[in-house]
């Protein structure tokens, strides 16, 4: 059930787009960095990051950037051995729909779901957790960046609601005892201190 409390990066990207703050490529993780990730740990984490970046790029209909980020994503997926999810057919479908925002978002989420399925079936759930964590962290990053520029209440609620997602991300990362995750966990756990001051009230409508 932990996975369901981690929202899809598409949800965040949509709120960020609706804020009216203009597209800013500078807030993305650089697409040409994909060759620098040496360990499976950093590859999986950054595959999630690129997924969130692609959601942001697609929301803003930036076809040219979408192509270069798609290439970076494919490189990482190949190196991680999840290329079956980002196979030639999927990539071609995405490229053919590159100027259609809605199709792009559907196809990207399908590719990520497929890689998630693949990793779980092959008992590589720690990689799957890292992809989720990376996507969530990057989404949080551009939600906060946008909120700083334009503190609208929809974004404020969205950021406040991430308290539950944060706990889920921590649980997921803790469930695999990956030595490499220790530094990441230390950083993420600092966020819980900030979130201790956030009181969320759920109203059932």
DOPAPA-620702 format. One record per residue: residue in one letter; x, y, z of N, C-alpha, C, O in turn. Coordinates in steps of 0.02 Angstrom, whole numbers. Layout:
N
KOLDREN   residuo    neast   nnorth      nup   caeast   canorth     caup    ceast   cnorth      cup    oeast   onorth      oup
KOLDREN         A        X        Y        Z        X         Y        Z        X        Y        Z        X        Y        Z
...
//
This chain:
205
KOLDREN   residuo    neast   nnorth      nup   caeast   canorth     caup    ceast   cnorth      cup    oeast   onorth      oup
KOLDREN         X       40      -60        0        0         0        0       42       64        0       17      118      -15
KOLDREN         X      108       57       17      150       117       21      153      156      -45      155      217      -45
KOLDREN         X      152      118     -100      162       150     -165      107      200     -181      118      250     -214
KOLDREN         X       46      185     -156      -10       228     -175       -8      296     -141      -40      343     -164
KOLDREN         X       31      301      -86       34       367      -55       88      410      -86       98      468      -65
KOLDREN         X      123      383     -136      173       424     -172      141      446     -238      131      405     -282
KOLDREN         X      126      511     -244       90       533     -304      133      529     -367      194      530     -363
KOLDREN         X      100      523     -423      136       522     -487      165      591     -501      134      642     -486
KOLDREN         X      226      593     -529      256       658     -547      211      700     -593      217      761     -597
KOLDREN         X      166      666     -629      123       701     -676       75      748     -638       60      803     -662
KOLDREN         X       53      726     -579        9       767     -538       44      833     -518       16      887     -525
KOLDREN         X      106      827     -495      145       887     -476      157      931     -537      149      992     -534
KOLDREN         X      177      900     -593      193       938     -653      132      977     -677      139     1033     -701
KOLDREN         X       73      948     -669       12       981     -689       -2     1043     -647      -20     1095     -673
KOLDREN         X        7     1037     -581       -3      1095     -536       48     1150     -550       32     1209     -550
KOLDREN         X      110     1129     -564      163      1177     -578      147     1215     -643      155     1275     -647
KOLDREN         X      124     1178     -693      105      1209     -757       48     1258     -747       48     1313     -774
KOLDREN         X       -3     1236     -708      -62      1279     -697      -48     1342     -656      -89     1388     -655
KOLDREN         X       10     1343     -624       26      1402     -583       40     1462     -628       36     1520     -606
KOLDREN         X       56     1448     -692       70      1503     -739      142     1526     -737      161     1570     -775
KOLDREN         X      183     1495     -693      255      1512     -693      285     1483     -757      276     1423     -770
KOLDREN         X      321     1523     -797      345      1499     -862      394     1440     -856      427     1431     -805
KOLDREN         X      397     1401     -909      442      1343     -915      513     1365     -903      535     1417     -929
KOLDREN         X      550     1327     -863      619      1345     -848      662     1282     -849      661     1241     -803
KOLDREN         X      700     1275     -903      741      1215     -912      796     1210     -858      820     1155     -843
KOLDREN         X      814     1267     -829      868      1268     -778      851     1227     -716      896     1204     -681
KOLDREN         X      786     1217     -703      769      1180     -641      773     1104     -651      764     1067     -603
KOLDREN         X      785     1083     -713      787      1010     -726      857      983     -713      907     1020     -712
KOLDREN         X      860      918     -702      925       884     -696      954      881     -767      919      862     -813
KOLDREN         X     1017      898     -776     1044       903     -843     1041      835     -880     1062      783     -853
KOLDREN         X     1014      836     -940     1004       775     -978     1069      740     -999     1070      680    -1010
KOLDREN         X     1124      779    -1005     1186       747    -1028     1226      718     -969     1283      698     -978
KOLDREN         X     1196      717     -910     1230       688     -852     1222      612     -850     1254      579     -809
KOLDREN         X     1179      584     -893     1160       514     -884     1219      466     -889     1216      411     -863
KOLDREN         X     1274      488     -921     1333       445     -926     1374      444     -862     1417      401     -854
KOLDREN         X     1361      491     -817     1402       496     -756     1379      450     -699     1416      440     -651
KOLDREN         X     1319      422     -705     1294       382     -649     1323      312     -651     1307      272     -695
KOLDREN         X     1367      298     -603     1406       236     -605     1368      177     -575     1366      123     -604
KOLDREN         X     1338      186     -515     1308       129     -481     1235      121     -501     1203      168     -524
KOLDREN         X     1209       61     -491     1138        49     -503     1095       95     -459     1041      117     -479
KOLDREN         X     1121      109     -399     1086       152     -352     1073      221     -384     1016      245     -385
KOLDREN         X     1126      253     -409     1117       320     -438     1079      318     -504     1043      364     -522
KOLDREN         X     1088      262     -541     1052       256     -605      977      253     -592      938      287     -626
KOLDREN         X      957      212     -544      885       203     -530      855      268     -503      801      289     -524
KOLDREN         X      891      299     -457      867       362     -428      856      414     -483      805      449     -484
KOLDREN         X      906      419     -528      902       470     -580      856      452     -637      834      496     -675
KOLDREN         X      840      388     -644      789       369     -693      722      398     -670      683      421     -710
KOLDREN         X      711      396     -604      651       427     -575      651      502     -585      600      532     -600
KOLDREN         X      710      532     -574      717       605     -583      700      624     -655      663      672     -667
KOLDREN         X      728      587     -703      715       603     -774      641      593     -791      614      628     -834
KOLDREN         X      609      544     -757      538       533     -769      498      595     -750      453      617     -786
KOLDREN         X      515      624     -692      481       685     -668      497      743     -715      453      784     -730
KOLDREN         X      559      746     -738      579       799     -785      538      793     -850      515      844     -878
KOLDREN         X      531      732     -874      492       721     -936      419      742     -926      388      769     -972
KOLDREN         X      392      730     -867      323       750     -854      318      826     -857      271      854     -887
KOLDREN         X      367      860     -827      368       934     -826      375      961     -898      340     1007     -918
KOLDREN         X      422      931     -935      435       952    -1004      373      942    -1048      354      986    -1087
KOLDREN         X      341      884    -1041      283       868    -1082      224      913    -1066      188      934    -1111
KOLDREN         X      214      927    -1002      161       973     -981      167     1040    -1016      117     1072    -1033
KOLDREN         X      230     1060    -1027      242      1125    -1059      251     1119    -1135      270     1167    -1168
KOLDREN         X      238     1059    -1162      243      1048    -1234      310     1067    -1264      313     1097    -1318
KOLDREN         X      364     1051    -1230      431      1068    -1256      460     1008    -1293      500      969    -1265
KOLDREN         X      440     1001    -1356      458       940    -1394      533      927    -1399      555      870    -1392
KOLDREN         X      571      980    -1411      644       972    -1421      676      945    -1357      717      898    -1360
KOLDREN         X      659      974    -1300      687       950    -1237      662      880    -1221      698      839    -1193
KOLDREN         X      599      866    -1240      572       799    -1227      615      746    -1262      628      693    -1233
KOLDREN         X      636      760    -1323      677       712    -1360      744      698    -1326      766      641    -1321
KOLDREN         X      777      752    -1301      842       741    -1270      835      706    -1202      878      666    -1183
KOLDREN         X      781      720    -1166      770       687    -1102      748      614    -1111      763      571    -1070
KOLDREN         X      713      602    -1166      694       534    -1182      756      492    -1195      761      435    -1174
KOLDREN         X      804      522    -1231      867       487    -1246      904      471    -1181      931      417    -1173
KOLDREN         X      906      520    -1135      941       510    -1071      907      454    -1031      940      413    -1000
KOLDREN         X      840      455    -1032      801       404     -996      815      335    -1024      826      287     -987
KOLDREN         X      816      331    -1091      828       266    -1124      898      240    -1106      906      181    -1093
KOLDREN         X      948      285    -1105     1016       265    -1087     1017      233    -1018     1047      180    -1008
KOLDREN         X      986      267     -970      985       240     -902      945      176     -897      966      129     -862
KOLDREN         X      889      172     -932      847       112     -930      886       52     -958      883       -3     -931
KOLDREN         X      924       64    -1012      965        11    -1042     1017      -13     -992     1027      -73     -983
KOLDREN         X     1051       35     -960     1105        17     -913     1078      -20     -852     1112      -62     -823
KOLDREN         X     1016       -4     -833      986       -37     -774      956     -104     -792      937     -143     -749
KOLDREN         X      951     -117     -858      921      -179     -880      845     -177     -878      813     -230     -873
KOLDREN         X      815     -118     -883      742      -115     -887      720      -89     -955      666      -61     -963
KOLDREN         X      763     -101    -1005      749       -71    -1070      688     -102    -1103      661      -75    -1151
KOLDREN         X      664     -160    -1076      603      -189    -1106      545     -140    -1099      500     -139    -1140
KOLDREN         X      547      -98    -1045      494       -49    -1036      503       11    -1083      454       42    -1105
KOLDREN         X      566       26    -1099      580        81    -1145      607       52    -1210      660       73    -1235
KOLDREN         X      571        4    -1238      596       -29    -1298      583       16    -1359      553       69    -1354
KOLDREN         X      607       -7    -1416      603        34    -1477      531       54    -1494      519      110    -1516
KOLDREN         X      484        7    -1483      414        21    -1500      388       79    -1457      357      126    -1482
KOLDREN         X      402       74    -1391      379       127    -1345      410      194    -1364      377      245    -1368
KOLDREN         X      476      192    -1376      513       253    -1393      484      284    -1457      474      344    -1462
KOLDREN         X      472      241    -1508      444       267    -1571      375      297    -1560      359      350    -1588
KOLDREN         X      334      264    -1519      267       291    -1505      272      359    -1471      236      405    -1488
KOLDREN         X      319      365    -1424      327       428    -1389      350      482    -1438      324      538    -1439
KOLDREN         X      400      464    -1480      425       513    -1529      372      536    -1578      369      594    -1597
KOLDREN         X      328      489    -1598      275       506    -1645      222      552    -1614      185      586    -1648
KOLDREN         X      220      551    -1548      169       592    -1513      200      651    -1477      169      682    -1434
KOLDREN         X      263      667    -1496      302       715    -1457      269      783    -1451      281      820    -1403
KOLDREN         X      226      801    -1500      195       868    -1495      126      865    -1464       92      915    -1458
KOLDREN         X      106      805    -1443       40       797    -1412       49      784    -1337       64      728    -1316
KOLDREN         X       39      837    -1298       51       834    -1226       16      775    -1192       48      738    -1154
KOLDREN         X      -49      766    -1206      -87       715    -1171      -62      644    -1186      -55      603    -1142
KOLDREN         X      -48      632    -1251      -22       566    -1270       46      554    -1237       60      499    -1213
KOLDREN         X       87      606    -1236      154       600    -1207      149      578    -1134      185      533    -1112
KOLDREN         X      105      611    -1096      100       597    -1025       75      525    -1014       99      491     -968
KOLDREN         X       28      503    -1055        2       435    -1049       59      385    -1064       69      337    -1026
KOLDREN         X       95      397    -1119      147       350    -1139      204      347    -1088      230      293    -1074
KOLDREN         X      223      405    -1061      277       406    -1011      256      368     -949      294      329     -921
KOLDREN         X      194      379     -927      174       343     -866      168      268     -880      181      228     -835
KOLDREN         X      148      249     -941      146       178     -958      215      147     -957      225       91     -932
KOLDREN         X      264      183     -984      333       157     -986      360      148     -915      393       98     -900
KOLDREN         X      345      196     -871      368       190     -802      332      134     -765      363       99     -725
KOLDREN         X      268      125     -779      231        71     -747      259        4     -769      266      -43     -730
KOLDREN         X      276        0     -834      304       -62     -861      372      -77     -829      387     -135     -815
KOLDREN         X      413      -26     -818      479       -39     -789      470      -60     -715      508     -101     -690
KOLDREN         X      421      -31     -682      405       -49     -613      385     -123     -610      410     -161     -568
KOLDREN         X      340     -144     -655      317      -213     -658      377     -260     -669      384     -312     -636
KOLDREN         X      419     -240     -718      476      -281     -736      522     -292     -676      544     -348     -662
KOLDREN         X      536     -237     -640      582      -241     -583      553     -284     -527      589     -322     -495
KOLDREN         X      487     -278     -516      456      -317     -462      455     -391     -479      469     -433     -437
KOLDREN         X      440     -406     -543      438      -476     -565      507     -507     -558      514     -567     -543
KOLDREN         X      559     -467     -570      627      -493     -567      659     -481     -499      721     -481     -493
KOLDREN         X      618     -472     -448      640      -466     -378      693     -410     -370      740     -417     -331
KOLDREN         X      684     -356     -407      730      -300     -399      690     -241     -372      694     -185     -398
KOLDREN         X      653     -255     -319      608      -203     -293      645     -143     -265      617      -89     -262
KOLDREN         X      709     -153     -245      745       -94     -218      756      -43     -274      755       18     -262
KOLDREN         X      768      -67     -336      776       -21     -392      711       17     -406      711       76     -420
KOLDREN         X      657      -20     -400      591         9     -410      578       64     -358      552      117     -375
KOLDREN         X      596       51     -296      587       101     -242      628      164     -256      606      219     -243
KOLDREN         X      688      154     -284      732       211     -298      704      254     -355      709      315     -353
KOLDREN         X      675      221     -405      646       259     -460      588      302     -433      582      361     -451
KOLDREN         X      547      272     -390      491       309     -359      516      367     -318      490      422     -321
KOLDREN         X      569      354     -277      597       405     -233      625      463     -275      615      521     -258
KOLDREN         X      661      446     -329      691       497     -372      638      541     -404      645      602     -407
KOLDREN         X      584      509     -428      530       546     -460      495      593     -410      478      649     -426
KOLDREN         X      487      567     -349      454       608     -297      497      668     -277      472      723     -270
KOLDREN         X      562      655     -268      607       709     -247      611      765     -299      609      824     -282
KOLDREN         X      616      745     -362      621       795     -416      555      835     -421      556      896     -431
KOLDREN         X      499      800     -413      434       835     -416      428      885     -359      403      940     -368
KOLDREN         X      451      865     -300      450       909     -242      494      970     -256      476     1027     -239
KOLDREN         X      551      957     -287      598      1011     -302      565     1064     -346      568     1124     -331
KOLDREN         X      534     1042     -402      506      1096     -443      440     1123     -417      420     1178     -435
KOLDREN         X      406     1086     -374      346      1114     -341      367     1171     -295      335     1224     -293
KOLDREN         X      421     1160     -257      446      1211     -210      474     1271     -247      462     1328     -228
KOLDREN         X      513     1258     -301      541      1311     -341      485     1357     -368      490     1418     -366
KOLDREN         X      432     1325     -393      376      1362     -422      339     1400     -367      320     1458     -377
KOLDREN         X      330     1368     -310      294      1399     -255      330     1462     -230      298     1511     -211
KOLDREN         X      397     1459     -232      436      1518     -211      422     1577     -257      418     1634     -234
KOLDREN         X      414     1562     -321      400      1616     -369      327     1639     -366      311     1697     -376
KOLDREN         X      283     1590     -352      212      1606     -353      176     1564     -300      154     1508     -315
KOLDREN         X      169     1591     -239      141      1550     -185       65     1542     -188       28     1570     -147
KOLDREN         X       42     1503     -237      -30      1493     -243      -53     1437     -195      -14     1393     -178
KOLDREN         X     -116     1440     -175     -138      1394     -122     -141     1321     -146     -130     1275     -106
KOLDREN         X     -155     1309     -211     -156      1239     -236      -89     1206     -225      -84     1148     -205
KOLDREN         X      -36     1244     -240       32      1216     -231       48     1208     -158       81     1159     -138
KOLDREN         X       26     1255     -117       40      1250      -46        8     1187      -17       39     1151       22
KOLDREN         X      -55     1175      -36      -89      1114      -13      -53     1052      -37      -42     1004        1
KOLDREN         X      -33     1053     -100        1       996     -130       65      980      -92       80      922      -76
KOLDREN         X      104     1032      -77      167      1022      -41      153      997       30      188      953       55
KOLDREN         X      102     1026       63       85      1004      131       63      931      132       78      893      178
KOLDREN         X       27      911       80        2       842       75       57      790       67       46      730       77
KOLDREN         X      117      813       49      171       766       36      200      736      100      246      695       98
KOLDREN         X      174      757      158      197       730      222      190      653      222      235      618      244
KOLDREN         X      133      630      198      120       558      197      166      523      146      192      469      159
KOLDREN         X      175      555       88      218       526       36      290      521       62      324      472       49
KOLDREN         X      311      572       99      379       572      127      389      511      172      440      477      168
KOLDREN         X      340      498      215      346       440      259      348      375      220      383      328      238
KOLDREN         X      310      372      165      310       312      123      378      302       89      403      246       84
KOLDREN         X      407      358       65      473       354       32      525      328       82      566      286       66
KOLDREN         X      523      354      143      570       333      195      561      258      211      610      221      217
KOLDREN         X      499      237      217      485       166      231      512      121      175      543       70      187
KOLDREN         X      499      143      113      522       103       55      598       97       55      626       43       45
KOLDREN         X      633      154       66      706       153       63      735      112      121      787       80      115
KOLDREN         X      701      115      178      724        76      236      713        2      229      746      -39      260
KOLDREN         X      664      -16      186      645       -87      183      696     -130      145      689     -191      143
KOLDREN         X      746      -99      114      793      -138       73      864     -142      101      907     -173       71
KOLDREN         X      876     -111      158      945      -102      185      998      -95      132     1044     -136      127
KOLDREN         X      992      -43       91     1044       -29       42     1094       18       75     1076       73       96
KOLDREN         X     1157       -3       81     1206        40      114     1211      109       80     1220      160      113
KOLDREN         X     1204      109       13     1210       173      -23     1153      222       -8     1159      282      -19
KOLDREN         X     1098      195       19     1040       238       31     1047      278       96     1006      322      109
KOLDREN         X     1099      263      135     1104       296      201     1108      371      198     1074      406      235
KOLDREN         X     1150      398      152     1157       471      147     1092      502      125     1070      554      150
KOLDREN         X     1060      469       76      996       494       51      944      495      107      907      543      115
KOLDREN         X      943      440      146      895       436      201      907      491      253      860      521      278
KOLDREN         X      971      503      268      988       555      316      960      622      294      931      659      333
KOLDREN         X      970      637      229      944       700      201      868      703      202      838      753      222
KOLDREN         X      837      648      180      764       647      176      733      652      246      681      682      255
KOLDREN         X      766      620      295      738       621      362      738      691      392      699      706      437
KOLDREN         X      783      734      367      782       804      390      716      838      370      692      883      404
KOLDREN         X      688      815      314      625       843      292      568      828      341      521      867      348
KOLDREN         X      574      770      375      520       753      422      516      804      478      462      817      505
KOLDREN         X      574      832      496      575       883      550      536      944      528      500      975      567
KOLDREN         X      544      962      464      507      1020      437      432     1003      435      390     1044      453
KOLDREN         X      418      942      413      348       922      407      313      912      474      252      910      477
KOLDREN         X      352      905      528      321       899      594      277      959      609      230      955      648
KOLDREN         X      293     1016      578      254      1077      590      193     1083      545      153     1129      550
KOLDREN         X      187     1034      499      131      1037      451       74      994      477       81      933      486
KOLDREN         X       18     1025      489      -41       986      511      -88      980      452     -110     1031      425
KOLDREN         X     -103      919      433     -149       911      376     -216      888      402     -221      841      441
KOLDREN         X     -268      922      379     -335       901      397     -368      872      334     -371      904      282
KOLDREN         X     -392      811      341     -426       782      283     -500      793      291     -531      774      341
KOLDREN         X     -528      825      240     -601       834      241     -630      784      190     -610      783      132
KOLDREN         X     -677      744      212     -708       698      165     -768      733      134     -814      753      169
KOLDREN         X     -766      739       69     -820       774       35     -868      721        7     -918      739      -24
//
